[in-house]
Amino acid sequence: MDVGYKVFNQVSRSVFIPKGYKLEFSPKKIDVKNEDYRILMEYHLEGDKLLFNKEIIFYNGIIPVDRVKEWNALQLEMSRFYSDFVLLTR
């Protein structure tokens, strides 16, 4: 599968968590790395900040035919990550 070009997409965001609130739930971390691509998507706490990190890298701009099934499964997992939520409670 030809992605068309090499890709490097890195995003980091942070949100301040108000006093008295705690992180109850966040989507499960995705961390996949092989010789063709790297996918990292995660939320984690650092003090009173909730950090979101996303890193998508296609090293060669292609996904070999023997990895397409794996890639399709990973896309479903990424879609679930995006459609899930973060829950803060008091």
N, C-alpha and C positions, 0 to 999 in steps of 0.2 A: 504494500500500500504506500503510495507516494504522498507524503505530506506536502510536498511542493517546495519546501525550503527548510533550513535549519531554524529552530525556534528556541528562544530563551525568554521566558516570561516569569518574572518574579514579582510577587505582591506581598506586602506586609502592612497590616493595619492593627491598631490598638484601640481599645475602648476602656475607659475608666469605670471600675465597678464601685458604686457608692458604698459608703460605710453601712454595715448591717446586712449587706447582700452577699450571697456566695454562689459560686457556680455549681449548679445542680446537675446539668447535663450539657454535653457538646458532642458533635459528630465524632465518630471514631477516626483516628489519624490514618491517613493513607501515605504510605512510604514505599515506593517501588522504584528500583534502580536496576537497569541492565545496560548492555552495551549500546542499545538503540535509543533509550529514553530514560528520563528521571521524572517521576511525579511525586510531589510532596504536598500534602494539604493537611493542615492541623490547626487546632486551637489549643492554647495552653496559658496557664496563669503565671504571671510574674508580678508578685506583690499584689497591688490593687488594680492591675491591668490585665485584661483579657487580650491576648495576642492571636492574630490570625496570620498564618504564613502559607503562601502558595508558591510552588516552584514547578514549572513545566518546561522541560528541556527535551528537544529532539536533536540528538547529536548529529545525525546524518541526513535528516529530512525524509527518512523512509522508515516504514515498519515492515520487516520481512514477512513474507507469506506465512511462514511457520509460527509467527507471533501474532497474527491477526486475531485469532480466537482469544488469546490472552488479553490483547488490547481491547477487544469488545467487552470483555468482562470487567476490565478496569474502567472503561467509560461508564458502565452501569453503576459501579461503585462510586465514581466521581459524581454522577448525577444524583445519587442518594445523599452524598455529602452536601451538595449544594442545596438540596430541597429539605434537608433536616434543619433543626433549629438549635439555638443556644438557650438554655433555661437558667435564669437567675432566681433565687428565692431569698426570702428574708429569714 
